[in-house]
């Protein structure tokens, strides 16, 4: 069964998700902005709708990642079809600027 299931009435099912991104602390402001624009494009390219983006700023990591002890945290809320998070994650995984990310379904 594909992720494109349409209930009666022709509307696709939209789920709510939260995506947390940790970017390298070595990035300049403009590089961080460009990286986050890419993430946003990945969400919208596959039909997702971004509700909000919160920049949490530079925070200490729980443990070192790639010899770094700090990273820039971003929190994105979006709605999409169930197939979208996997497609977004596949693209984010290839971004060198991203130290870690996590996408979870949120219940409302």
Beta strands, then each sheet from edge to edge (+ up, - down):
strand 1: 15-24
strand 2: 49-65
strand 3: 68-80
strand 4: 98-105
sheet 1: 2+ 3- 1+ 4-
end
